Amino acid sequence: MINFSFKDKAARRVLLTIIKFVFAVALTVLAYLTAKEPAYLWVGLIELALIFVIYNLLVDTKIVFRLLADLLFFIYVAQMLVLYFGNSFITLTMLKNVQFLQDLGGRAVAYILGTVIVLAIVFMPGQNILYKINKKILLAPVILLLVVEIVLHGSYKRFSPVQSFGTIFASEIRYQKVKRASVNPEIARESYYRPSFEDGIAKPKSLPENPNIIVIFTEGLSSNIISDEREIMPNLAAFEDECLTFENYYNHTFPTLRGVQGQLYSGYKLDDNEVANNLISVQGILKNQGYTTSFINVEPINDIFIEYCNNLGFDNVITDITHCTGEAKGMTDGEAYRLLMDSAYDLSESDKPFFLSVYTFGTHVSFDTPDSEVVYDDGSNEVLNRFYYLDKEFGEFLEEFKASDLADNTILIFTTDHATYADQTYMKAFPDYKRECTDVDTIPFFIYYKGMDHKTVDAGGKNSLCFAPTVLDYLDINSENYFLGTSLFDSKASSEFDSIFYDASYLVSTEGGQVRYLDDLEVDDFLSQVLSYYTAVETIE
């Protein structure tokens, strides 16, 4: 019998083992309260019971087996910690974006502290507390739980901490296989080459022949934030009522590096570090139409983003390193909108029409308002604050734009790089809003010009791959292309991709406005089809 004096080494280890698993149970409950999905709770607890039994079988054996026991426990609590903070398990996309940790702002401290606590608990010395039970008997529940784990299939697999962790490696293997696969470049070009795209709408007669175009890509903005009854973004909500707007319109990928380029080229991006796309883009087509094309870089100190902007294929990349006081050494939304307006004024002095685009950074996950005088309500909610601040800056920009001569011959397009990431803080800020996936949601897409009538177009679940063909269709500009999306003005047009969300971690269908995870056969079919597109991206000159 063990003496439970704290001075007794065995007794201390028993207590520490109990603490470890009580902590894991508590973390599971907290993670469930973030995700609000019962499957995370019951699947997680079943898996934790399995790990508990295996831990007791291995902890008093050779060091290699003890390390295996600790590794299983670590995988479980790490997954639950990420679920608690981020509303999803660890994904390949998260791991590939560790280089942008600085963009998490103040939340990075909480994430690092949580990781330190988890590591400290994981590697506390343990003890077999089922020592009185014969190990042969213990094998029975292990086998039983293992069977449960194996038969756990379909949509429930994504709720399993251990299986989800395994899919990270499966996704990476699949990803590397796609990169290494050999596809004939000529076949790739033929597969995705289109001599033209849909003509679903006639250019409005009130527009000039070659109007200027301003496109605003806002960081992480889901449609529900604009339409929220608490009037978080009243200026954008009012602006939407003046525009041609698209509903049931989803983001096609995540995060920013994939989202902005993917919309401009109407294509998926294979690797965040492979910044160039050699295919045909909106800016390329407009340049051939006599437009000057410019993109505003709001992160002029970020070497990765500098390279990214330089490889988007614009004539000019505009920035202002002297006005860069936002978080993560980026521009605030106020600074970005000021530079956007000044750049539009400068470009309007030329005889050539211009295409000017900007990505605003201030609504990035974890950021707060940069102005303590511009807060939502009492200023206690950082999520609401940052969107409220953006709305105020957009409202001031819109007021100046409408009062300027630019409004007479300029189309203003407002959209986003991707949906708002539904982490813990987002879920608390919007507790009544149901999200099926942390990375996928409906997003805004508004087209405005002076004197237009408001109209709503149902996108029917199509995604932001449709941005490029839709904008060009609206302008009656046609061109050969390699677009994967279709014009939203042509309800009969469709492709294999215009309702498929894809990043390094997920494959999700948004067809018909319903979010559904693809099954394994659909995933394999999709990847086989998109492989030739990646080959085309890299080989076409």
C-alpha positions in Angstrom: 0.0 0.0 0.0 1.3 3.5 -0.9 2.0 5.9 1.9 0.3 9.2 0.9 2.7 11.4 2.8 3.8 14.2 0.5 7.4 13.3 1.3 6.9 9.9 -0.3 8.1 10.0 -3.9 5.5 7.5 -5.1 2.7 9.3 -3.4 3.8 12.6 -4.9 3.8 11.0 -8.4 0.3 9.6 -7.8 -1.0 13.0 -6.9 0.7 14.6 -9.9 -0.8 12.0 -12.2 -4.3 12.8 -10.8 -3.6 16.5 -11.4 -2.5 15.9 -15.0 -5.7 14.1 -15.9 -8.0 16.4 -13.9 -6.4 19.3 -15.8 -7.0 17.5 -19.1 -10.7 17.0 -18.2 -11.1 20.6 -17.2 -9.4 21.8 -20.4 -11.7 19.6 -22.4 -14.7 21.2 -20.8 -13.3 24.7 -21.4 -12.6 23.9 -25.0 -16.2 22.6 -25.4 -17.5 25.9 -24.0 -15.5 27.8 -26.7 -16.6 25.5 -29.6 -20.1 24.8 -28.3 -20.1 21.5 -30.2 -21.0 18.4 -28.0 -19.0 16.1 -30.2 -15.8 17.8 -29.0 -16.7 16.9 -25.5 -17.8 13.3 -25.7 -15.3 12.2 -28.4 -12.6 14.0 -26.4 -13.4 12.3 -23.1 -13.5 8.9 -24.8 -10.1 9.5 -26.2 -8.8 10.8 -22.9 -10.0 7.6 -21.2 -8.0 5.6 -23.7 -4.9 7.7 -23.1 -5.4 7.4 -19.3 -5.3 3.6 -19.5 -2.4 3.6 -21.9 -0.5 6.0 -19.7 -0.9 3.8 -16.7 0.3 0.8 -18.7 3.4 2.5 -19.9 4.5 5.1 -17.2 6.3 2.6 -15.0 8.1 0.8 -17.9 11.2 1.7 -19.9 11.9 5.3 -20.7 11.0 5.0 -24.3 7.5 3.9 -23.4 7.2 6.5 -20.7 8.0 9.1 -23.3 5.4 7.6 -25.6 2.8 8.0 -22.7 3.8 11.6 -22.2 3.6 12.2 -26.0 0.1 10.9 -26.2 -0.9 13.1 -23.3 0.8 16.1 -24.8 -1.0 15.7 -28.2 -4.3 15.6 -26.4 -3.9 18.6 -24.1 -2.1 20.6 -26.9 -5.1 20.0 -29.2 -7.6 21.0 -26.5 -5.6 24.1 -25.6 -5.6 25.2 -29.3 -9.4 24.4 -29.5 -9.9 26.5 -26.3 -8.2 29.6 -27.8 -8.8 29.1 -31.5 -12.0 27.2 -31.8 -10.3 24.5 -33.9 -7.6 21.8 -33.4 -4.1 22.5 -34.7 -4.1 22.7 -38.5 -1.4 22.7 -41.1 -2.3 26.3 -41.9 -1.5 27.3 -38.4 1.9 25.6 -38.5 2.7 27.2 -41.8 1.9 30.6 -40.4 4.0 30.5 -37.3 6.3 33.0 -39.1 3.5 35.6 -38.6 3.3 35.1 -34.8 3.9 38.8 -34.3 0.5 39.5 -36.0 -1.2 38.0 -33.0 -0.4 41.1 -31.0 -1.3 40.9 -27.3 -2.9 37.4 -27.6 0.5 36.0 -28.3 1.3 36.4 -24.6 -1.7 34.3 -23.6 -0.9 31.6 -26.2 2.7 31.4 -25.0 1.7 31.3 -21.4 -0.8 28.6 -22.1 1.8 26.6 -23.9 4.3 26.9 -21.0 1.6 25.7 -18.5 0.7 22.7 -20.7 4.4 21.7 -21.1 4.9 22.0 -17.4 1.9 19.7 -16.6 2.7 17.2 -19.4 6.2 16.6 -18.2 5.4 16.3 -14.5 6.6 12.8 -13.4 3.7 10.3 -13.2 2.9 7.1 -11.5 0.7 4.1 -12.4 -2.4 4.6 -10.2 -4.1 1.4 -11.5 -1.3 -0.6 -10.0 -3.6 -3.1 -8.3 -5.3 -4.1 -11.6 -3.6 -6.8 -13.7 -2.1 -5.4 -16.9 -3.7 -8.2 -18.9 -7.1 -7.0 -17.7 -6.2 -3.4 -18.6 -5.6 -4.5 -22.2 -9.3 -5.2 -22.6 -10.5 -1.6 -22.3 -7.6 -0.4 -24.3 -8.6 -2.7 -27.2 -12.2 -1.7 -26.8 -11.4 2.0 -26.9 -9.1 1.4 -29.8 -11.9 -0.2 -31.7 -14.1 2.8 -30.9 -11.3 5.0 -32.2 -11.0 3.1 -35.5 -14.7 3.0 -36.2 -15.0 6.7 -35.5 -15.6 7.8 -39.0 -17.2 10.3 -41.3 -17.9 13.8 -39.9 -16.9 12.7 -36.3 -13.3 12.2 -37.2 -12.7 15.9 -37.1 -13.7 16.0 -33.4 -11.0 13.5 -32.4 -7.9 15.2 -30.9 -5.6 12.4 -31.8 -7.0 11.7 -35.3 -7.0 15.4 -36.1 -3.4 15.6 -35.1 -2.7 12.7 -37.4 -4.4 14.5 -40.3 -1.8 17.3 -40.0 0.9 14.8 -41.2 -1.5 13.3 -43.7 -2.3 16.8 -45.1 1.4 17.6 -45.4 2.2 14.2 -47.1 -0.7 14.9 -49.5 0.5 18.5 -50.0 4.1 17.4 -50.8 2.8 14.7 -53.2 0.9 17.4 -55.1 4.1 19.5 -55.3 6.2 16.6 -56.5 3.7 15.2 -59.0 4.6 15.4 -62.6 2.0 17.0 -64.9 2.6 17.9 -68.5 2.7 21.7 -68.6 0.9 21.7 -72.0 -1.9 19.6 -70.6 -2.1 22.0 -67.6 -2.4 25.0 -69.8 -5.0 23.3 -71.9 -7.0 22.2 -68.9 -7.5 25.7 -67.4 -7.2 27.9 -70.4 -10.4 29.8 -71.3 -10.6 32.1 -74.3 -13.2 34.2 -72.5 -15.6 34.2 -69.5 -19.3 34.6 -68.9 -21.1 37.7 -70.0 -23.8 37.7 -67.4 -24.6 41.5 -67.3 -24.3 44.5 -69.5 -22.1 47.4 -68.3 -24.3 50.1 -66.7 -24.9 52.9 -69.2 -24.2 55.5 -66.5 -20.6 54.4 -66.2 -17.8 56.1 -68.2 -16.0 54.0 -70.9 -13.0 53.3 -68.7 -13.8 54.1 -65.1 -11.2 54.1 -62.4 -11.4 51.2 -60.0 -10.6 51.1 -56.3 -10.7 47.7 -54.5 -10.5 47.5 -50.7 -9.6 44.1 -49.2 -10.3 44.3 -45.5 -8.6 41.9 -43.1 -10.9 39.1 -41.9 -14.4 40.4 -42.2 -17.5 38.1 -42.1 -20.9 39.5 -43.2 -22.5 38.9 -39.9 -20.4 41.6 -38.3 -21.7 44.3 -40.6 -25.4 43.2 -40.2 -25.2 42.7 -36.4 -28.1 44.4 -34.7 -25.7 46.1 -32.2 -24.6 48.4 -35.1 -20.9 47.6 -34.8 -20.3 48.8 -38.4 -23.1 51.4 -39.1 -21.2 53.1 -42.0 -20.6 49.9 -43.9 -24.2 48.8 -43.2 -25.5 52.0 -44.7 -23.0 51.7 -47.6 -24.2 48.2 -48.4 -27.7 49.7 -48.9 -26.3 51.9 -51.7 -24.4 49.2 -53.5 -24.8 46.2 -55.7 -24.3 43.6 -53.1 -23.8 39.8 -53.1 -25.3 37.6 -50.5 -24.5 33.9 -49.8 -20.9 34.6 -50.9 -18.1 32.8 -49.2 -14.3 33.0 -48.9 -12.5 30.4 -51.0 -9.4 30.1 -48.8 -7.5 31.3 -45.7 -5.3 33.2 -44.7 -4.4 36.6 -46.3 -1.5 35.5 -48.6 -3.8 33.0 -50.2 -6.9 35.1 -50.1 -5.9 38.3 -51.8 -3.8 36.7 -54.6 -6.4 34.0 -55.1 -9.1 36.6 -55.7 -7.0 38.7 -58.1 -6.1 35.6 -60.1 -9.2 33.5 -59.5 -7.1 30.6 -58.4 -5.9 28.6 -55.4 -2.4 29.2 -53.9 -0.3 26.1 -53.3 2.2 27.5 -50.8 2.3 30.7 -48.8 6.1 31.0 -49.6 5.5 30.6 -53.3 4.4 34.2 -53.8 4.2 34.5 -57.6 1.4 33.4 -59.9 2.4 33.3 -63.5 -1.2 33.2 -64.8 -3.6 36.0 -65.9 -4.9 38.4 -63.3 -7.4 41.2 -63.0 -4.6 43.7 -62.8 -2.9 42.1 -65.9 -6.1 42.3 -67.9 -6.7 45.9 -66.9 -3.1 46.8 -67.7 -3.7 45.5 -71.3 -6.8 47.8 -71.4 -4.7 50.9 -70.7 -5.0 51.0 -66.9 -2.3 52.0 -64.5 -2.3 49.3 -61.7 -1.2 50.0 -58.1 -1.3 48.1 -54.8 -0.8 49.6 -51.4 1.4 47.7 -49.0 0.3 48.4 -45.4 3.1 46.3 -43.9 6.2 48.0 -45.3 8.5 46.6 -42.5 7.4 42.9 -43.1 9.9 41.4 -45.6 7.6 38.5 -46.4 4.7 40.8 -47.2 6.9 43.2 -49.2 8.0 40.3 -51.4 4.4 39.2 -51.7 3.2 42.6 -52.8 6.0 42.9 -55.3 5.0 39.6 -56.9 1.3 40.4 -57.3 1.9 41.8 -60.8 0.9 45.4 -60.3 2.8 48.3 -62.0 3.4 50.0 -58.7 3.5 49.1 -55.0 2.7 52.1 -52.9 3.6 52.5 -49.2 4.5 55.1 -46.6 6.9 53.8 -43.9 6.7 57.1 -42.0 3.0 56.6 -41.1 3.0 53.1 -39.7 1.9 53.1 -36.1 -0.4 50.1 -35.9 0.2 46.8 -34.3 2.8 44.4 -35.6 4.5 47.4 -37.2 1.8 47.8 -39.8 -0.4 50.7 -40.7 -3.6 51.5 -38.8 -6.7 51.4 -40.8 -6.8 55.2 -40.5 -3.3 55.5 -42.0 -4.2 53.0 -44.7 -7.4 54.9 -45.8 -5.5 58.2 -45.8 -2.9 56.7 -48.1 -5.6 55.2 -50.3 -7.3 58.5 -50.7 -4.0 60.4 -51.4 -2.9 57.7 -53.9 -6.2 58.0 -55.7 -5.8 61.8 -56.0 -2.3 61.4 -57.4 -3.3 58.7 -59.9 -6.3 60.8 -61.1 -3.9 63.4 -62.4 -2.9 61.1 -65.2 -4.8 60.8 -68.4 -4.8 57.0 -67.9 -7.5 55.3 -65.9 -6.3 53.5 -62.8 -6.8 50.3 -60.8 -5.9 50.9 -57.2 -6.1 48.2 -54.5 -5.4 48.1 -50.8 -5.4 45.4 -48.1 -6.2 47.0 -44.7 -4.6 45.2 -41.7 -6.2 46.7 -38.6 -8.9 44.1 -38.1 -6.5 41.2 -37.7 -7.3 38.6 -35.0 -6.1 39.7 -31.6 -5.8 43.5 -32.5 -7.7 46.2 -30.6 -8.6 49.7 -31.7 -5.4 51.9 -32.0 -7.4 54.9 -30.8 -8.7 54.9 -27.2 -11.2 57.5 -28.2 -12.8 55.3 -30.9 -14.2 52.2 -29.1 -17.4 50.3 -29.2 -19.7 50.9 -26.2 -17.5 50.9 -23.1 -14.4 49.7 -25.0 -14.1 46.4 -23.1 -14.4 44.1 -26.1 -11.3 44.2 -28.4 -13.1 42.3 -31.3 -15.9 44.9 -31.4 -13.5 47.7 -30.9 -11.3 46.9 -34.0 -14.3 46.6 -36.3 -15.9 49.7 -34.9 -12.7 51.6 -35.5 -12.4 50.3 -39.1 -16.0 51.4 -39.8 -15.3 54.9 -38.5 -12.2 55.2 -40.8 -14.1 53.8 -43.7 -17.0 56.2 -43.1 -14.6 59.2 -43.2 -12.9 57.9 -46.3 -16.3 57.3 -48.0 -17.5 60.9 -47.1 -14.3 62.4 -48.7 -14.5 60.1 -51.7 -18.1 61.0 -52.4 -17.4 64.8 -52.1 -14.4 64.5 -54.5 -14.3 64.6 -58.3 -13.1 61.0 -58.1 -16.7 59.9 -57.4 -17.8 60.9 -60.9 -15.7 58.3 -62.7 -14.6 55.7 -60.2 -16.0 52.4 -59.1 -15.5 51.5 -55.5 -15.4 47.8 -54.5 -15.4 46.7 -50.9 -14.6 43.1 -49.9 -12.3 41.1 -47.7 -9.3 38.8 -47.9 -11.2 36.0 -46.1 -13.8 35.5 -43.4 -13.2 36.5 -39.8 -11.3 33.7 -38.0 -13.7 32.4 -35.4 -11.4 32.1 -32.4 -12.4 32.2 -28.7 -12.7 36.0 -28.7 -14.9 36.1 -31.8 -17.2 33.4 -30.4 -17.6 35.4 -27.2 -18.3 38.6 -29.1 -21.0 36.8 -31.3 -22.4 34.1 -29.0 -25.6 33.7 -31.0 -24.0 33.4 -34.4 -23.5 29.8 -35.5 -20.3 29.0 -37.5 -19.8 25.6 -39.1 -16.1 26.1 -39.7 -13.6 28.5 -38.0 -12.1 29.5 -41.4 -15.2 29.6 -43.7 -18.2 32.0 -43.7 -20.1 34.5 -45.8 -18.2 37.6 -46.6 -19.0 41.1 -48.0 -18.7 42.0 -51.7 -20.1 45.5 -52.5 -19.8 47.4 -55.8 -20.5 51.1 -55.8 -20.6 54.0 -58.2 -22.2 57.4 -57.9 -26.0 57.4 -58.6 -26.4 53.7 -58.8 -29.5 51.8 -57.5 -29.2 49.3 -54.7 -29.5 45.7 -55.9 -28.8 42.3 -54.2 -27.5 39.3 -56.1 -27.7 35.8 -54.6 -24.3 34.1 -55.1 -25.8 30.8 -54.1 -22.8 29.6 -52.0 -20.2 30.5 -54.6 -16.9 31.8 -53.4 -14.3 34.5 -53.8 -12.7 32.7 -56.7 -15.5 34.4 -58.6 -14.3 37.9 -57.7 -12.1 38.5 -60.8 -14.6 37.3 -63.5 -17.5 39.1 -61.7 -15.7 42.5 -61.7 -14.6 42.2 -65.3 -18.0 41.0 -66.4 -19.5 44.1 -64.7 -17.1 46.3 -66.8 -17.8 44.4 -70.0 -14.1 43.6 -70.2 -13.3 40.2 -71.6 -10.1 38.3 -72.0 -8.5 34.9 -72.3 -7.8 33.6 -68.8 -7.2 30.7 -66.4 -9.9 31.6 -63.9 -11.2 28.9 -61.7 -14.2 31.0 -60.7 -17.2 32.2 -62.7 -19.2 35.4 -62.9 -21.8 35.8 -60.2 -24.0 37.6 -62.7 -24.5 34.3 -64.6 -26.5 32.0 -62.3 -26.1 29.2 -64.8 -22.3 29.3 -64.9 -20.4 27.0 -62.6 -17.1 25.2 -62.2 -15.7 22.4 -60.1 -14.1 25.0 -57.8 -16.4 28.0 -57.3 -18.0 26.5 -54.2 -14.9 24.7 -52.7 -12.9 26.2 -49.9 -9.3 25.0 -49.9 -6.3 25.7 -47.8 -3.5 23.6 -46.3 -5.9 22.1 -43.8 -9.5 22.0 -45.0 -11.6 21.1 -48.0 -15.1 22.4 -47.5 -18.1 22.8 -49.9 -20.3 25.9 -49.7 -22.6 24.9 -52.5 -26.1 26.2 -52.1 -25.0 28.2 -49.0 -24.5 25.0 -46.9 -21.1 24.4 -45.3 -20.1 20.7 -45.6 -16.7 19.0 -45.1 -15.7 16.9 -48.1 -15.3 13.2 -47.7 -12.1 11.4 -48.5 -13.1 10.4 -52.1 -14.2 14.0 -52.8 -10.9 15.3 -51.4 -8.8 12.9 -53.7 -10.9 13.9 -56.7 -10.5 17.6 -56.0 -6.7 17.3 -55.5 -6.3 15.4 -58.7 -8.1 18.1 -60.6 -6.3 21.1 -59.1 -2.9 19.5 -59.5 -2.6 20.6 -63.1 -3.6 24.2 -62.1 -0.5 24.4 -59.8 1.6 23.2 -62.7 0.2 25.9 -64.9 0.9 28.5 -62.2 4.6 27.6 -62.2 5.2 27.1 -65.9 3.2 29.6 -67.9 5.4 32.6 -68.8 
